[in-house]
Amino acid sequence: MKKLWLTLPLISLLFITPSVAAQSNDSRKVEVMLLKKNETINRNYFAGNERVEIDGTINGDAFVAGGVVLVDGTINGDLLVTGGEVTISGDVSEDVRVAGGQVRISGKIGKNLTVAGGNVDITESASIGKALIAFGGNVNVSAPVGTSINAGAGTLNLSSSVGGDIDAGVGTLRLTSKAVAKGNITYWSDTEASIDESAQ
C-alpha cells in the first residue's frame, strides 16, 4: 500500500498547471485546438491549448494537455491526457492514462484505464476492457471493469461489475446494490465498508 500512496504526489503534478490555467478569469478569447468530426489523423497526435476538442479519428496514439479537454472521437491507439477538466466520451482502442481536476469518462476503453483526479466519475455508459487504476478525492465507478480495480481514494463508490479483484486504500468504500465483484475485495480504511445487501 505504501507504494500506491507514494505515486500520488507524482501523478498530481501532471494536472496542477492545467488546472490553474483553466481557472483564469481574464476576458481574452479562449484558444481552442479542434480536430473536427470528419478529420482523420494517420499518425501519433500531439495537442496542447487552453481548450482541446477531439471529434475526429486518430489512427495512432494521442498526447493531449489543456485547461479543458474533450475527447468525443475515436482513438485507435493509446490516449495520454492531462487537464483541469477532462471529458472522454469517445472510443479508445488501447490504454488511457488521464490526470485532471475533474475527470469524466463515458466512452469505451479497450484496455486499461489509469486515472488521477480531484473528482473522477466513470459513468454507466462507459466500459473498461481490462484493469482500472484510480487515484482521487472522490471516485465513482458505474461502468463495468473487465479485470481488476486498484484504487487510492478519499471516497470510492462502486456501482458496477468487476471481473476480478478489488484492492483499495480509502477513507470510505461503498458498494451499491448494482455492485458485482467476481474476485476478492481487500481494502484499507479507518471506517467499515458500506455494502448494500443486494451487492454480489
C-alpha positions as CSV (number, residue, x, y, z in Angstrom):
1,M,0.0,0.0,0.0
2,K,2.9,2.4,0.7
3,K,3.9,2.1,-3.0
4,L,0.4,3.1,-4.1
5,W,0.3,6.2,-2.0
6,L,3.9,7.3,-2.9
7,T,2.8,7.6,-6.5
8,L,0.1,10.1,-5.8
9,P,2.3,13.3,-5.5
10,L,4.0,12.4,-8.8
11,I,0.7,11.9,-10.6
12,S,-0.9,15.0,-9.1
13,L,1.9,17.1,-10.6
14,L,0.6,16.2,-14.1
15,F,-2.6,18.2,-13.6
16,I,-1.7,21.1,-11.3
17,T,-0.6,23.5,-14.1
18,P,-3.6,23.0,-16.5
19,S,-6.0,23.1,-13.6
20,V,-4.7,26.6,-12.6
21,A,-4.8,27.7,-16.2
22,A,-8.5,26.6,-16.5
23,Q,-9.5,28.9,-13.6
24,S,-8.1,32.1,-15.1
25,N,-10.7,34.9,-15.0
26,D,-9.4,37.2,-17.7
27,S,-11.6,38.3,-20.6
28,R,-9.4,37.4,-23.5
29,K,-10.6,34.8,-26.1
30,V,-10.0,31.2,-25.2
31,E,-7.7,29.5,-27.7
32,V,-9.2,26.2,-29.0
33,M,-7.5,23.4,-30.8
34,L,-10.1,21.3,-32.6
35,L,-9.9,18.1,-34.6
36,K,-13.2,18.1,-36.5
37,K,-15.5,15.1,-36.8
38,N,-14.7,14.5,-40.5
39,E,-10.9,14.7,-40.0
40,T,-8.6,11.7,-39.7
41,I,-5.0,11.7,-38.5
42,N,-2.9,8.7,-39.6
43,R,0.0,9.1,-37.1
44,N,0.5,10.0,-33.5
45,Y,-1.2,13.2,-32.5
46,F,0.0,15.9,-30.1
47,A,-2.2,18.8,-28.9
48,G,-1.9,21.4,-26.2
49,N,-4.0,24.6,-25.7
50,E,-6.4,26.2,-23.3
51,R,-9.2,24.1,-24.8
52,V,-8.7,20.9,-26.9
53,E,-11.5,19.1,-28.6
54,I,-11.1,15.8,-30.5
55,D,-14.1,14.9,-32.5
56,G,-12.3,13.1,-35.4
57,T,-10.3,9.9,-35.7
58,I,-6.7,9.3,-34.8
59,N,-5.0,6.2,-36.1
60,G,-2.2,6.3,-33.6
61,D,-1.5,7.5,-30.0
62,A,-2.8,10.8,-28.7
63,F,-0.9,13.1,-26.3
64,V,-3.1,16.0,-25.1
65,A,-2.9,18.7,-22.5
66,G,-5.2,21.6,-21.8
67,G,-7.3,23.6,-19.4
68,V,-10.4,21.8,-20.8
69,V,-10.1,18.7,-22.8
70,L,-13.0,17.0,-24.6
71,V,-12.5,13.7,-26.4
72,D,-15.5,12.6,-28.3
73,G,-13.9,11.0,-31.4
74,T,-12.1,7.7,-32.0
75,I,-8.5,7.0,-31.0
76,N,-7.1,3.8,-32.4
77,G,-4.1,3.7,-30.0
78,D,-3.3,5.0,-26.5
79,L,-4.6,8.3,-25.0
80,L,-2.4,10.2,-22.6
81,V,-4.1,13.3,-21.4
82,T,-3.9,16.0,-18.6
83,G,-6.1,18.9,-18.0
84,G,-8.1,21.0,-15.5
85,E,-11.3,19.4,-16.8
86,V,-11.2,16.3,-18.9
87,T,-14.2,14.5,-20.5
88,I,-13.7,11.3,-22.5
89,S,-16.9,10.3,-24.3
90,G,-15.4,8.7,-27.4
91,D,-13.8,5.3,-28.1
92,V,-10.1,4.5,-27.3
93,S,-9.0,1.1,-28.5
94,E,-5.9,0.7,-26.3
95,D,-4.9,2.2,-22.9
96,V,-5.9,5.6,-21.3
97,R,-3.9,7.5,-18.8
98,V,-5.5,10.7,-17.6
99,A,-5.0,13.2,-14.9
100,G,-7.2,16.2,-14.1
101,G,-9.0,18.3,-11.6
102,Q,-12.4,17.0,-12.8
103,V,-12.4,13.8,-14.9
104,R,-15.5,12.3,-16.5
105,I,-15.3,9.0,-18.5
106,S,-18.4,7.9,-20.5
107,G,-16.7,6.3,-23.5
108,K,-15.4,2.9,-24.3
109,I,-11.8,2.0,-23.3
110,G,-10.5,-1.1,-25.0
111,K,-7.8,-2.0,-22.4
112,N,-6.6,-0.3,-19.2
113,L,-7.6,3.0,-17.6
114,T,-5.2,4.8,-15.2
115,V,-6.8,7.9,-13.8
116,A,-6.0,10.5,-11.2
117,G,-8.2,13.5,-10.3
118,G,-9.9,15.5,-7.6
119,N,-13.2,14.1,-8.8
120,V,-13.4,11.1,-11.0
121,D,-16.7,10.0,-12.5
122,I,-16.8,6.8,-14.6
123,T,-20.4,6.7,-15.8
124,E,-22.7,3.8,-16.6
125,S,-22.4,4.3,-20.3
126,A,-18.6,3.8,-20.2
127,S,-16.8,0.4,-20.4
128,I,-13.2,-0.6,-19.4
129,G,-11.9,-3.7,-21.2
130,K,-9.3,-4.6,-18.7
131,A,-8.0,-3.0,-15.4
132,L,-8.8,0.2,-13.6
133,I,-6.2,2.0,-11.5
134,A,-7.7,5.1,-9.9
135,F,-6.5,7.9,-7.5
136,G,-8.7,10.7,-6.4
137,G,-10.6,12.6,-3.8
138,N,-13.9,11.1,-5.0
139,V,-14.0,8.2,-7.4
140,N,-17.4,6.9,-8.7
141,V,-17.3,3.8,-10.8
142,S,-20.6,2.9,-12.5
143,A,-19.1,1.2,-15.6
144,P,-18.2,-2.4,-16.0
145,V,-14.5,-3.2,-15.4
146,G,-13.1,-6.3,-17.3
147,T,-10.5,-7.4,-14.8
148,S,-9.4,-5.7,-11.6
149,I,-9.6,-2.4,-9.7
150,N,-6.7,-0.9,-7.7
151,A,-7.6,2.4,-6.1
152,G,-6.5,5.1,-3.6
153,A,-9.3,7.5,-2.8
154,G,-11.0,9.6,-0.2
155,T,-14.3,8.0,-1.3
156,L,-14.7,5.1,-3.6
157,N,-18.3,4.3,-4.8
158,L,-18.7,1.1,-6.9
159,S,-22.0,0.5,-8.8
160,S,-21.0,-2.0,-11.5
161,S,-19.4,-5.3,-12.2
162,V,-15.7,-6.1,-11.7
163,G,-14.3,-9.2,-13.4
164,G,-11.5,-9.7,-10.8
165,D,-10.1,-8.4,-7.5
166,I,-10.6,-5.0,-5.9
167,D,-7.7,-3.6,-3.8
168,A,-8.3,-0.2,-2.3
169,G,-6.9,2.2,0.3
170,V,-9.8,4.6,1.0
171,G,-11.4,6.9,3.5
172,T,-14.8,5.4,2.6
173,L,-15.7,2.4,0.5
174,R,-19.3,2.0,-0.7
175,L,-20.7,-0.9,-2.8
176,T,-24.2,-0.1,-4.1
177,S,-26.9,-2.6,-5.0
178,K,-25.5,-2.8,-8.5
179,A,-22.0,-3.8,-7.4
180,V,-20.8,-7.3,-8.6
181,A,-17.3,-8.3,-7.6
182,K,-16.2,-11.6,-9.2
183,G,-12.9,-11.7,-7.2
184,N,-11.7,-10.8,-3.7
185,I,-12.2,-7.4,-2.1
186,T,-9.3,-6.1,0.0
187,Y,-9.4,-2.6,1.5
188,W,-7.6,-0.4,4.0
189,S,-9.7,2.2,5.8
190,D,-10.4,3.7,9.2
191,T,-14.1,3.0,8.6
192,E,-16.0,-0.1,7.8
193,A,-17.2,-0.5,4.2
194,S,-20.8,0.2,3.3
195,I,-22.0,-2.8,1.3
196,D,-25.6,-2.9,0.1
197,E,-27.3,-6.2,0.9
198,S,-28.1,-6.7,-2.8
199,A,-24.4,-6.3,-3.8
200,Q,-22.8,-9.6,-5.0
